[in-house]
Amino acid sequence: MKEETIKSPLKAFMKQRRMGLNDFIQKIANNSYACKHPEVQSILKISQPQEPELMNANPSPPPSPSQQINLGPSSNPHAKPSDFHFLKVIGKGSFGKVLLARHKAEEAFYAVKVLQKKAILKKKEEKHIMSERNVLLKNVKHPFLVGLHFSFQTADKLYFVLDYINGGELFYHLQRERCFLEPRARFYAAEIASALGYLHSLNIVYRDLKPENILLDSQGHIVLTDFGLCKENIEHNGTTSTFCGTPEYLAPEVLHKQPYDRTVDWWCLGAVLYEMLYGLPPFYSRNTAEMYDNILNKPLQLKPNITNSARHLLEGLLQKDRTKRLGAKDDFMEIKNHVFFSLINWDDLINKKITPPFNPNVSGPSDLRHFDPEFTEEPVPNSIGRSPDSILLTASVKEAAEAFLGFSYAPPMDSFL
């Protein structure tokens, strides 16, 4: 009975976590109690950001030719949906689905992210999708970042052909186990920090670290995925100001609508590490207004069941003043050299020579035991592998097709040699 009492609020939390930020903000806006809270009122009055507004729920017309994103001619004009057998739905998002697919000619398995252009354009998200594609192109050489094999498009859809990772989301494993022992949490935090440090070395801020975006591969190593909220070209002391991320993990400076920098990722690492050790994010509340108020004003409270080094690291990462946060001065090197990670050999870590503390024990590509049945039991839509290219296109489909010029990508032939 006691177990059920504990699980009930956790289930509500897990369900809420599936919502996108746009839907979450709309829910706040419709909550009369939350709207009376001064901090929430301030957050809801979002000024016009320099990047596309993430929370604008109003439909908007497709971009004019002058707004189209063109990254050059397609490197892979021959790829098409019919090249794949689409087998199972393994993930869902605001703009489409992720499917397990087998390439008919190669017989290789991939995770194919299929996005609806119309939905992206309606929420003015095309620049973020192109940003995701750009970031994926830069990530091919890091062991803890998902790899893009190639991308292509039809008149109404975008297709990312990605590494197929089937050890399950960290979110899924946390949901089942509630929390991890410190050695396991340390291993995951080290691999995540290594991936974030690499992104920062490319002047990319990730901005959306959360257990749903952290996968385990078949051996149990971390793979960071979903680069849709990444911000490129952020130099060492550079800042950006777009209000985006996931509510439980928003750093205080983001909530305050202040310019923020790459230390926002170290705050999120602290929040994820806290969640791995305690089972919930550090300032979580089912009451939205209270949760935001906690993030902004409540001191960090740590129960005594963790080591002093873990406590010190969490206090450094979850420092509300970003200028005093661990990582503010020397970025990843400060995290790497922290006493909490003194047991980690970073060369062995990057070369995957450290045995993961948990092995997902998957039997092969068709083993979907670590994917949420909410996804895998859903039928694969017939429209996924179809394209309206062969029929007379409507004006809106034509405009959608033109908005993503340059999306398609194939690696140069010599990269396979």
C-alpha positions in Angstrom: 0.0 0.0 0.0 2.8 2.4 0.9 4.5 1.6 -2.4 1.4 2.6 -4.3 1.1 5.9 -2.3 4.7 6.7 -3.4 4.1 5.8 -7.0 0.9 7.9 -7.5 2.6 11.3 -7.4 5.5 9.9 -9.4 3.1 8.7 -12.2 1.5 12.2 -12.3 5.0 13.7 -12.6 6.0 11.3 -15.4 2.9 12.0 -17.4 3.4 15.8 -17.0 7.0 15.4 -18.2 5.8 14.2 -21.6 4.3 17.6 -22.4 6.2 20.0 -24.6 7.0 23.4 -23.2 4.4 25.1 -25.4 1.6 22.8 -24.1 2.9 23.2 -20.5 2.9 27.0 -20.7 -0.7 27.0 -22.2 -1.7 24.8 -19.2 -0.2 27.4 -16.8 -2.0 30.2 -18.7 -5.3 28.5 -18.1 -4.6 27.9 -14.4 -6.1 30.8 -12.5 -4.2 30.2 -9.3 -0.8 29.9 -11.1 -1.5 33.1 -13.1 -2.0 35.1 -9.9 1.6 34.3 -8.8 3.8 37.3 -9.6 6.8 35.2 -10.8 4.6 33.2 -13.1 2.9 36.4 -14.5 6.4 37.7 -15.2 7.4 34.5 -17.0 4.2 34.4 -19.0 4.8 38.0 -20.3 7.6 36.8 -22.6 9.1 39.6 -24.5 9.9 39.1 -28.2 13.1 37.0 -28.2 15.9 37.1 -30.8 15.1 33.6 -31.9 11.8 32.1 -33.0 9.2 32.3 -30.2 8.9 28.8 -28.7 5.6 29.4 -27.0 3.6 31.2 -29.6 0.6 28.9 -30.0 -1.0 31.0 -32.8 -0.9 29.5 -36.2 1.3 31.5 -38.6 1.6 31.6 -42.4 4.4 29.6 -44.0 7.6 31.7 -44.4 8.1 33.9 -47.5 10.9 33.0 -49.9 13.1 35.6 -48.2 12.8 33.6 -44.9 13.6 30.2 -46.4 16.5 28.4 -45.0 18.9 27.3 -47.7 22.1 25.3 -46.7 23.0 24.4 -50.3 21.9 21.6 -52.6 21.0 18.2 -51.3 23.8 15.8 -51.0 21.4 12.9 -51.1 18.7 13.5 -53.6 17.9 9.8 -54.2 17.0 8.8 -50.6 13.2 8.2 -50.2 10.8 6.8 -47.6 10.3 3.6 -49.7 14.0 2.7 -49.1 12.9 1.6 -45.6 10.6 -0.9 -43.8 9.1 1.1 -41.0 8.7 -1.4 -38.2 7.7 0.2 -34.8 7.0 3.5 -33.2 9.8 4.0 -30.6 9.2 7.7 -29.7 7.0 10.7 -30.2 7.4 14.5 -30.1 5.6 17.7 -30.9 6.2 17.5 -34.7 6.3 13.8 -35.5 7.5 10.3 -34.5 10.7 8.3 -34.2 10.5 4.9 -35.8 12.6 1.8 -35.9 13.3 1.1 -39.6 15.3 -1.4 -41.6 17.0 -0.1 -44.8 15.8 -2.5 -47.5 19.1 -2.6 -49.5 21.6 -2.5 -46.5 19.4 -4.5 -44.1 20.7 -2.2 -41.4 18.5 -0.9 -38.6 18.1 2.8 -38.0 16.0 5.2 -35.8 14.2 7.4 -38.3 12.8 10.7 -37.0 9.9 11.7 -39.2 8.7 15.3 -38.8 5.7 17.0 -40.3 6.7 20.2 -42.1 3.2 21.7 -41.6 3.4 21.3 -37.8 6.9 22.8 -37.7 5.9 25.8 -39.8 2.7 26.4 -37.8 4.8 26.9 -34.6 7.6 28.7 -36.4 10.1 26.0 -35.5 11.9 25.6 -38.8 15.1 27.3 -37.6 15.3 25.0 -34.7 14.9 21.9 -36.9 17.6 23.1 -39.2 19.8 23.8 -36.1 19.2 20.2 -35.0 20.4 19.0 -38.5 23.4 21.3 -38.3 24.4 20.1 -34.9 24.0 16.5 -35.9 26.4 17.0 -38.7 29.1 18.2 -36.2 28.5 15.3 -33.8 29.6 12.3 -35.8 32.9 11.7 -33.9 31.8 11.8 -30.3 31.0 8.4 -28.6 28.2 9.8 -26.4 26.3 11.8 -29.0 23.8 10.2 -31.4 25.1 10.0 -35.0 23.3 11.2 -38.2 23.7 8.8 -41.1 21.8 11.0 -43.7 18.7 13.1 -44.0 16.2 13.7 -46.7 12.8 15.2 -47.3 9.6 14.8 -49.2 7.2 17.7 -49.9 5.5 17.3 -46.5 8.0 15.5 -44.2 11.6 15.7 -43.0 13.5 12.5 -42.3 16.6 12.1 -39.9 18.2 8.7 -40.3 20.0 8.2 -36.9 21.8 5.6 -35.0 19.4 3.1 -33.5 19.9 3.0 -29.7 17.8 0.5 -27.9 19.0 0.4 -24.3 16.2 2.7 -23.3 15.8 6.3 -22.1 17.4 7.2 -18.8 13.9 8.5 -18.0 12.5 5.0 -18.5 15.0 3.4 -16.2 14.6 6.0 -13.5 10.8 5.6 -13.7 11.3 1.9 -13.1 14.0 2.1 -10.4 13.1 5.5 -8.8 16.8 6.4 -8.2 20.3 5.1 -8.8 23.2 4.4 -6.4 25.9 7.0 -6.4 28.5 5.0 -8.5 26.0 4.5 -11.3 24.9 8.1 -11.2 28.6 9.2 -11.3 29.2 7.1 -14.4 26.3 8.5 -16.3 27.0 12.1 -15.1 30.6 11.7 -16.3 29.6 10.5 -19.8 26.9 13.3 -20.0 29.5 15.9 -18.9 31.9 14.7 -21.6 29.3 15.1 -24.3 28.3 18.6 -23.1 32.0 19.6 -22.9 32.4 18.5 -26.5 29.4 20.5 -27.7 30.7 23.5 -25.8 34.1 23.1 -27.6 32.1 23.5 -30.8 30.4 26.7 -29.4 27.1 24.8 -29.1 24.9 25.2 -26.0 22.6 22.1 -25.6 19.8 23.8 -23.5 17.5 20.8 -23.1 19.3 18.2 -20.9 16.8 15.9 -19.3 16.4 12.1 -18.7 14.1 11.8 -21.8 17.0 13.0 -24.1 19.6 10.7 -22.6 19.6 7.2 -24.0 21.5 4.0 -23.1 23.1 2.0 -25.9 23.0 -1.8 -26.0 26.1 -1.9 -23.6 24.8 0.7 -21.2 26.8 3.8 -22.3 25.1 7.2 -22.5 24.0 8.6 -25.9 22.7 12.2 -25.9 20.0 12.8 -28.5 17.5 15.5 -29.7 19.4 18.7 -30.6 16.4 20.7 -31.6 17.0 23.4 -28.9 20.7 23.7 -29.4 22.1 27.2 -29.9 25.1 27.4 -32.2 27.9 30.0 -32.3 28.0 30.8 -28.6 31.6 31.7 -27.9 33.2 31.2 -24.4 31.7 34.4 -22.9 28.7 34.6 -25.4 25.1 34.7 -24.3 21.6 34.1 -25.7 18.2 35.0 -24.3 15.5 32.7 -25.8 13.1 31.3 -23.2 13.3 27.6 -23.9 13.9 24.2 -22.2 11.9 21.9 -20.0 10.1 23.4 -17.0 11.6 21.2 -14.3 15.1 22.0 -15.5 14.9 25.7 -16.3 17.8 27.6 -14.8 17.0 30.7 -12.7 18.5 33.1 -15.3 16.2 31.6 -18.0 13.2 32.1 -15.8 14.3 35.7 -15.1 14.5 36.3 -18.8 18.1 37.3 -18.4 20.9 36.6 -21.0 22.4 33.2 -20.3 25.4 31.3 -21.4 26.8 27.7 -21.6 26.6 27.4 -17.8 22.9 26.7 -18.3 23.9 23.2 -19.3 25.8 22.7 -16.1 22.7 23.7 -14.1 20.8 21.0 -16.1 23.5 18.5 -15.4 23.1 19.3 -11.7 19.3 18.8 -11.9 19.7 15.4 -13.7 22.3 14.2 -11.2 20.0 15.3 -8.4 17.2 13.4 -10.0 19.3 10.3 -10.5 20.2 10.3 -6.8 16.8 11.3 -5.3 14.2 10.3 -7.8 12.7 13.8 -8.6 14.3 17.1 -9.9 15.7 19.4 -7.2 12.9 22.0 -7.1 10.0 19.9 -8.3 6.4 20.6 -7.2 3.1 19.5 -8.8 2.1 23.1 -8.4 3.6 25.0 -11.3 3.8 28.4 -9.6 5.4 26.8 -6.5 8.0 25.0 -8.7 9.1 28.2 -10.5 9.2 30.0 -7.2 11.4 27.2 -5.8 13.8 27.4 -8.7 14.1 31.2 -8.3 14.1 31.5 -4.5 14.3 28.3 -2.5 17.7 27.2 -1.2 18.9 23.9 -2.4 18.1 21.2 0.2 20.2 18.0 0.2 19.3 14.9 2.3 22.2 13.4 4.2 22.2 10.1 2.2 24.9 11.2 -0.3 28.7 11.6 0.0 30.2 15.0 0.7 31.7 15.1 -2.8 28.3 14.6 -4.4 26.8 17.2 -2.1 29.6 19.7 -3.0 29.2 19.0 -6.8 25.4 19.5 -6.6 25.8 22.8 -4.7 28.3 24.0 -7.3 26.2 23.0 -10.3 22.8 24.2 -8.8 24.2 27.6 -7.9 21.5 30.1 -8.7 24.0 32.8 -9.7 25.4 31.6 -13.0 28.6 33.7 -12.5 29.4 31.6 -9.4 28.2 28.3 -10.8 30.7 25.4 -11.3 31.8 25.7 -14.9 31.5 29.5 -15.1 35.3 30.0 -15.3 36.8 27.0 -17.1 33.7 25.2 -18.4 34.1 21.4 -18.6 37.6 21.4 -17.0 36.0 22.5 -13.7 33.5 19.6 -13.8 36.2 17.1 -14.9 38.5 18.0 -12.1 35.9 17.9 -9.3 36.6 15.5 -6.5 33.3 13.7 -7.2 34.9 12.4 -10.5 38.3 11.6 -9.0 37.5 7.9 -9.5 36.9 8.5 -13.2 39.8 7.9 -15.7 38.6 10.3 -18.4 40.7 8.7 -21.2 39.2 5.3 -20.4 35.8 6.9 -20.3 35.9 8.5 -23.7 37.3 5.2 -25.2 34.5 3.2 -23.6 36.9 1.2 -21.6 35.0 1.6 -18.3 32.4 -1.2 -17.9 28.9 0.4 -17.5 27.3 -0.2 -14.1 24.1 -1.5 -15.8 23.8 -3.6 -18.9 20.4 -3.4 -20.7 21.0 -7.0 -22.0 19.2 -6.5 -25.3 19.2 -9.6 -27.6 19.3 -7.6 -30.8 17.6 -4.8 -32.8 14.1 -6.3 -32.5 14.4 -6.3 -28.6 12.2 -3.4 -27.6 11.9 -4.2 -23.9 13.4 -0.9 -22.8 11.0 1.2 -24.9 7.8 2.5 -23.4 4.8 0.4 -24.5 3.0 3.7 -24.9 5.0 4.1 -28.1 5.7 0.5 -29.3 2.0 -0.5 -29.1 1.0 2.3 -31.4 0.4 1.3 -35.0 2.9 2.6 -37.6 1.0 5.3 -39.6 0.6 4.3 -43.2 1.5 7.9 -44.2 5.0 7.6 -42.8 6.4 6.0 -45.9 4.2 7.8 -48.4 4.9 11.1 -50.1 2.5 13.4 -51.9 5.3 14.2 -54.4 3.6 12.3 -57.1 0.2 14.1 -56.7 -0.8 17.7 -57.4 0.6 19.6 -54.5 -1.5 22.2 -52.6 -0.1 25.7 -52.2 0.6 25.1 -48.4 2.5 21.8 -49.2 4.5 23.6 -51.9 5.5 26.4 -49.4 6.4 23.8 -46.8 8.6 22.0 -49.3 10.5 25.2 -50.1 11.0 26.2 -46.5 13.5 23.3 -45.8 15.8 23.7 -48.8 19.2 22.3 -48.0 17.9 19.9 -45.3 19.0 16.7 -47.0 22.4 15.4 -46.2 24.6 12.4 -47.0 28.1 12.0 -45.7 30.9 12.2 -48.3 31.9 8.8 -49.8 35.4 8.8 -48.3 33.9 8.8 -44.7 32.8 5.2 -45.4 36.3 4.1 -46.4 
